């Protein structure tokens, strides 16, 4: 048993020996150059000033981000009422591809709001203080759902081609769809 323990200890030390020898080797040639450069007081002072400037800028960015994140809590978000106009070309039922359901439209608006709030991978910058919401009133101050479904089956060329894109293209002119 004693001989077994001696062998385990010996092989354990032999296994650690290579790593102990390599621990003194620099990772790359830059390490030695950097250490020599840092011996120069002017160079070391420049490096320290640069590091301080980087830390100050990082602190400034973090403080700005906190202000933007707090904007959602204290208000400061512009709520914009929107009206979604759905042009239905062939009398499709609500909930189909060309006539999305009210919930689908609300989900699309909520997706935009998620992007504006910075809670989505598509917005990598600070939050945008805008929130879209379906209009609750018409221009004449009457009640509204914010979703305007328009029977476009009688608009020339819209049913078969859709909206004209630019000059010279076929399709229904924009003015006819308004």
C-alpha positions as CSV (number, residue, x, y, z in Angstrom):
1,X,0.0,0.0,0.0
2,X,2.9,2.3,0.9
3,X,4.5,1.6,-2.4
4,X,1.3,2.3,-4.3
5,X,1.0,5.7,-2.6
6,X,4.6,6.5,-3.5
7,X,3.9,5.7,-7.2
8,X,0.7,7.9,-7.1
9,X,2.6,10.8,-5.6
10,X,5.5,10.4,-8.0
11,X,3.3,10.2,-11.1
12,X,1.2,13.1,-9.8
13,X,4.3,15.3,-9.4
14,X,5.6,14.3,-12.9
15,X,2.2,15.2,-14.4
16,X,2.5,18.7,-12.8
17,X,6.1,19.3,-13.8
18,X,5.5,20.4,-17.4
19,X,2.9,23.0,-16.4
20,X,5.2,24.4,-13.8
21,X,8.0,24.9,-16.4
22,X,5.6,26.6,-18.9
23,X,4.2,29.0,-16.4
24,X,7.2,31.3,-16.9
25,X,6.9,31.6,-20.6
26,X,5.0,34.8,-21.8
27,X,1.8,34.3,-23.8
28,X,3.2,36.2,-26.8
29,X,6.2,38.4,-27.8
30,X,4.1,41.5,-27.0
31,X,4.3,40.8,-23.3
32,X,8.0,41.4,-23.1
33,X,7.9,44.5,-25.3
34,X,5.0,45.9,-23.2
35,X,6.9,45.3,-19.9
36,X,9.9,47.1,-21.4
37,X,7.8,50.0,-22.7
38,X,6.1,50.4,-19.3
39,X,9.5,51.1,-17.7
40,X,9.5,54.4,-19.6
41,X,7.7,56.9,-17.3
42,X,6.3,58.9,-20.2
43,X,4.9,55.9,-21.9
44,X,3.5,54.5,-18.7
45,X,1.8,57.8,-18.0
46,X,0.3,57.8,-21.5
47,X,-1.1,54.3,-21.0
48,X,-2.5,55.3,-17.6
49,X,-4.2,58.4,-19.0
50,X,-5.7,56.4,-21.9
51,X,-7.0,53.8,-19.4
52,X,-8.5,56.6,-17.3
53,X,-10.2,58.2,-20.3
54,X,-11.6,54.8,-21.3
55,X,-13.0,54.3,-17.8
56,X,-14.5,57.8,-17.8
57,X,-16.2,57.2,-21.2
58,X,-17.5,53.9,-20.0
59,X,-19.0,55.5,-16.8
60,X,-20.6,58.2,-19.0
61,X,-22.2,55.6,-21.3
62,X,-23.4,53.6,-18.3
63,X,-25.0,56.8,-16.8
64,X,-26.7,57.7,-20.1
65,X,-28.1,54.1,-20.4
66,X,-29.5,54.4,-16.9
67,X,-31.2,57.6,-17.9
68,X,-32.8,56.0,-20.9
69,X,-33.9,52.9,-18.9
70,X,-35.5,55.2,-16.3
71,X,-37.4,57.1,-19.0
72,X,-39.8,54.2,-19.2
73,X,-40.5,54.5,-15.5
74,X,-41.0,58.2,-15.2
75,X,-42.8,58.7,-18.4
76,X,-41.3,60.6,-21.3
77,X,-42.6,58.2,-23.9
78,X,-44.6,59.7,-26.7
79,X,-47.7,57.6,-27.4
80,X,-48.8,57.9,-31.0
81,X,-52.3,56.9,-32.0
82,X,-52.2,55.0,-35.3
83,X,-54.9,53.9,-37.7
84,X,-54.2,50.7,-39.6
85,X,-56.0,50.6,-43.0
86,X,-56.5,47.1,-44.3
87,X,-57.4,47.0,-48.0
88,X,-59.3,43.8,-48.6
89,X,-59.1,42.8,-52.3
90,X,-61.5,39.9,-52.6
91,X,-63.9,39.9,-49.7
92,X,-61.5,37.7,-47.7
93,X,-62.7,36.8,-44.2
94,X,-61.1,38.4,-41.2
95,X,-58.1,36.3,-40.0
96,X,-56.8,35.4,-43.5
97,X,-53.6,36.6,-45.2
98,X,-55.1,39.6,-46.9
99,X,-57.4,40.5,-44.0
100,X,-55.5,40.0,-40.7
101,X,-57.4,39.6,-37.5
102,X,-57.6,42.5,-35.0
103,X,-55.3,40.5,-32.6
104,X,-52.7,40.0,-35.4
105,X,-52.7,43.7,-36.0
106,X,-52.3,44.4,-32.3
107,X,-49.4,41.9,-32.1
108,X,-47.7,43.7,-35.0
109,X,-48.0,47.0,-33.2
110,X,-46.7,45.4,-29.9
111,X,-43.7,44.0,-31.8
112,X,-42.9,47.5,-33.0
113,X,-43.2,48.8,-29.4
114,X,-40.9,46.0,-28.2
115,X,-38.3,47.1,-30.8
116,X,-38.7,50.8,-29.9
117,X,-38.3,50.0,-26.2
118,X,-34.9,48.3,-26.8
119,X,-36.2,44.9,-25.7
120,X,-35.4,43.2,-28.9
121,X,-32.3,42.2,-30.8
122,X,-33.2,44.5,-33.7
123,X,-32.6,47.6,-31.6
124,X,-29.1,47.6,-30.3
125,X,-29.1,51.2,-29.3
126,X,-30.9,53.1,-26.6
127,X,-34.7,52.9,-26.3
128,X,-36.7,55.1,-28.7
129,X,-39.3,57.0,-26.6
130,X,-42.2,56.2,-28.9
131,X,-45.1,53.9,-28.2
132,X,-47.7,53.1,-30.9
133,X,-51.3,52.5,-29.9
134,X,-54.4,52.0,-31.9
135,X,-56.4,55.2,-32.2
136,X,-59.5,55.2,-30.0
137,X,-61.1,58.2,-31.6
138,X,-61.8,59.1,-35.2
139,X,-60.9,62.5,-36.7
140,X,-64.4,63.7,-35.8
141,X,-63.9,62.6,-32.1
142,X,-66.2,59.5,-32.5
143,X,-65.2,56.1,-31.1
144,X,-62.7,54.1,-33.2
145,X,-61.0,50.7,-33.0
146,X,-58.0,52.1,-34.9
147,X,-58.5,49.5,-37.6
148,X,-60.1,50.6,-40.8
149,X,-61.1,47.7,-43.2
150,X,-61.7,48.8,-46.7
151,X,-63.4,46.7,-49.4
152,X,-60.9,47.1,-52.2
153,X,-62.6,44.6,-54.6
154,X,-64.1,47.5,-56.6
155,X,-60.9,49.4,-57.0
156,X,-59.6,48.9,-60.6
157,X,-56.5,46.7,-60.8
158,X,-56.2,46.4,-57.1
159,X,-58.0,43.0,-56.9
160,X,-55.7,41.4,-59.5
161,X,-52.4,43.3,-59.3
162,X,-52.4,45.3,-56.1
163,X,-51.0,48.8,-55.5
164,X,-49.0,50.5,-58.3
165,X,-45.3,50.9,-57.3
166,X,-43.9,54.0,-59.0
167,X,-44.5,55.6,-62.3
168,X,-45.3,53.4,-65.3
169,X,-46.2,50.3,-63.2
170,X,-49.5,48.6,-63.4
171,X,-51.8,48.3,-60.4
172,X,-54.2,50.5,-58.6
173,X,-53.0,54.1,-58.2
174,X,-52.4,55.2,-54.6
175,X,-55.1,58.0,-54.9
176,X,-57.7,55.4,-55.6
177,X,-56.8,53.4,-52.5
178,X,-57.0,56.4,-50.1
